[in-house]
Amino acid sequence: MHTITIGVDLAKQAFSACAVDERGAVLQRRELRRDAFTVWLAQQPIGSIVAMEACGGAHHWGRRCLSHDLVPKLIAAQFVTPFRKSRGAKNDRNDAEAIATAARQGNMRFVPVKSLEQQARLAEHRVREGSKAEHLACGNRVRGVLAEFGVVVAQSDAALARRLGDLDELDLPTSVVVLLHELAAHWRGLRALVAASDARITASARLDARCRRLQALVGVGPLTADALVATIGDGRDFRNGRQLAAWLGLTPSQHSSGGKARLGGITCRGDGYLRTLLIQGARSSLQRAQAIATERATPEQLWIRALAARLPFGKVLVAVANKHARQAWAMLAHGVDYDPHARLANPKARRRPAATD
């Protein structure tokens, strides 16, 4: 049986498909509307590879392919670009052919198709982040309006809430007071949305054994644990923790040539939301390691203190976040609990003991 690879350029309503055989020769091209594409997809031979860029809606179509016994392959957009025949002639047909060509590469990396549960949990995180951004923007808008009338508010939600509570006592035009009351109601509503999302995420993490296991790491709370599980599942789509850390953009970029390694700043590729959570959690780990007494510190905390003694603050945070990503992968992929003394089992750790005060 010959394997057919179908490259699909996704959109909201207009879909472009390009089917190629095992030699890469184009068998057919189709331009389909959404409903017609759904019917056409169900008619494809069982076992056909359906390749798509990992964009909005791609996981939905990936699950639809699985229901028809097709093989979905999601590719990051930056990996498709080099296979487009002409950079000056970008259109849906060329994109579909480039996707099909990229999917046939033996060394191509693919994005795992997320389940409905994973996407539902991630939706909560996305909505929470959007509400946070809107809450900050609305608060700044209120501060800007007040500043125009000589009322300056300190940079904290508590200070703004106190000021909004006594608007009627300020010497402001009536129309401005009415406007500020409306903005204040919107601002409080956004803050309530964030709090509600936090409560749902915390409840979800409390019910998931994987999340409870991850929270044993210092600096990993319900938010980070739930986001990790919702994004990478059991972590087995990554070969090891190092690959996960690289996917999160927590490894240095390389500009190496002639056998000489040249390392730059971290790549900042992959999931920026997870990377931010891990780096923020690393701050907590660093503070805890520096505050605890030496005789009570774990080997990992002694390692963090040794790093902080010789590296800049930012590099220490990235190193700790990188370590947490690797530990999280091991805990999820192997189903093991966190062991604060596991570092001592590493031969390198035995040869080079951690520094103490």
Residue pairs with C-beta under 8 A, 6 or more apart in sequence:
1 47
2 21
2 22
3 22
3 47
3 48
3 49
4 19
4 20
4 21
4 27
4 44
4 45
4 48
4 49
5 19
5 20
5 21
5 48
5 49
5 51
5 100
5 103
5 104
6 17
6 18
6 19
6 20
6 44
6 48
6 49
6 50
6 51
6 100
7 17
7 18
7 19
7 20
7 51
7 52
7 95
7 96
7 97
7 98
7 99
7 100
7 101
7 102
7 103
8 15
8 16
8 17
8 18
8 37
8 50
8 51
8 52
8 61
8 96
8 99
9 15
9 16
9 17
9 53
9 92
9 93
9 95
9 96
9 99
10 52
10 53
10 55
10 57
10 58
10 61
11 92
12 34
12 57
13 33
13 34
14 31
14 32
14 33
14 34
14 92
15 31
15 32
15 33
15 34
15 37
16 29
16 30
16 31
16 32
16 92
16 93
16 95
16 96
17 28
17 29
17 30
17 31
17 32
17 37
17 40
17 96
18 26
18 28
18 29
18 93
18 96
18 97
18 99
18 100
19 26
19 27
19 28
19 29
19 30
19 100
20 26
20 27
20 97
20 100
20 101
20 104
21 27
24 101
24 104
26 97
29 93
29 96
29 97
30 40
31 92
31 93
32 40
38 64
41 50
41 61
41 64
41 65
41 68
41 70
42 68
44 50
44 68
44 70
46 68
46 69
46 70
47 69
47 70
47 71
48 70
48 71
49 70
49 71
49 73
49 103
50 61
50 65
50 70
50 71
50 72
50 73
51 72
51 73
51 74
51 75
51 99
51 100
51 102
51 103
52 58
52 61
52 62
52 72
52 73
52 74
52 75
52 99
53 74
53 75
53 76
53 77
53 80
53 95
53 99
54 74
54 75
54 76
54 77
54 111
55 77
58 74
58 111
59 74
59 113
59 114
59 119
61 72
62 72
62 74
62 113
62 114
63 72
63 113
63 115
63 116
65 71
65 72
66 72
66 113
72 113
73 103
73 110
74 110
74 111
74 112
74 113
75 99
75 102
75 103
75 108
75 109
75 110
75 111
76 109
76 111
79 102
79 108
79 109
80 95
80 98
80 99
80 102
81 87
81 98
82 102
83 98
83 99
83 101
83 102
84 90
84 94
84 95
84 98
85 94
85 97
85 98
86 94
102 108
112 233
112 237
114 122
115 233
118 230
118 231
118 233
121 201
121 204
121 226
121 229
121 230
122 227
122 230
122 231
124 197
124 200
124 201
124 204
125 197
125 201
125 223
125 226
125 227
125 230
125 273
127 193
127 197
128 193
128 194
128 197
128 198
128 201
129 273
131 190
131 193
131 194
131 197
132 194
134 190
135 187
135 190
135 191
135 193
135 194
138 183
138 186
138 187
138 190
139 157
139 160
139 187
141 183
142 153
142 160
142 164
142 180
142 183
142 184
142 187
143 152
143 153
143 160
145 176
145 179
145 180
145 183
146 152
146 153
146 163
146 180
149 170
149 172
149 176
151 163
151 170
151 172
153 159
153 160
153 163
154 160
157 191
160 187
164 180
164 184
164 187
167 177
167 180
167 181
167 184
168 177
170 177
172 180
198 223
201 222
201 223
201 226
202 222
202 223
204 211
204 226
205 211
205 212
205 215
205 222
205 223
205 225
205 226
206 212
206 222
208 225
208 226
208 229
210 225
210 229
210 234
210 331
210 332
211 222
211 225
211 226
211 229
212 225
213 331
213 332
213 337
213 338
214 220
214 224
214 225
214 228
214 229
214 328
214 331
214 332
214 338
215 221
215 222
215 225
216 337
216 338
217 281
217 285
217 324
217 327
217 328
217 338
218 284
218 285
218 288
218 289
218 301
219 278
219 281
219 282
219 283
219 284
219 285
219 288
219 320
219 324
220 228
220 278
220 281
220 324
220 328
221 281
223 277
224 274
224 277
224 278
224 281
227 273
227 274
227 277
228 274
228 328
228 332
229 332
231 271
231 274
232 238
232 244
232 329
232 332
233 332
234 332
234 333
235 244
235 328
235 329
235 332
235 333
236 333
238 244
238 247
238 329
238 333
240 326
240 329
241 325
241 326
241 327
241 328
241 329
241 330
242 251
242 326
244 325
244 326
244 328
244 329
245 251
245 322
245 325
245 326
246 267
246 270
247 269
247 270
247 271
248 270
248 271
248 274
248 275
248 278
248 325
249 266
249 267
249 268
249 269
249 270
249 272
249 275
250 266
250 275
250 278
250 318
250 321
250 322
250 325
251 266
251 267
251 322
252 263
252 264
252 265
252 266
252 267
253 263
253 264
253 265
253 266
253 267
254 261
254 262
254 263
254 264
255 262
255 263
255 264
256 262
266 318
268 275
275 321
278 321
278 324
278 325
279 317
279 318
279 321
281 321
281 324
282 316
282 317
282 318
282 320
282 321
282 324
283 317
285 301
285 304
285 320
285 324
286 304
286 308
286 316
286 317
286 320
288 301
289 297
289 300
289 301
289 302
289 304
289 305
289 308
290 305
290 308
292 301
294 302
294 356
294 357
297 305
298 340
298 341
299 340
299 341
299 343
299 344
299 349
299 354
300 323
300 340
300 343
302 354
302 355
302 356
303 343
303 354
304 316
304 320
305 354
305 355
305 356
305 357
306 354
306 355
307 315
307 316
307 319
307 320
308 316
309 355
311 319
327 338
330 336
331 337
331 338
343 349
344 350
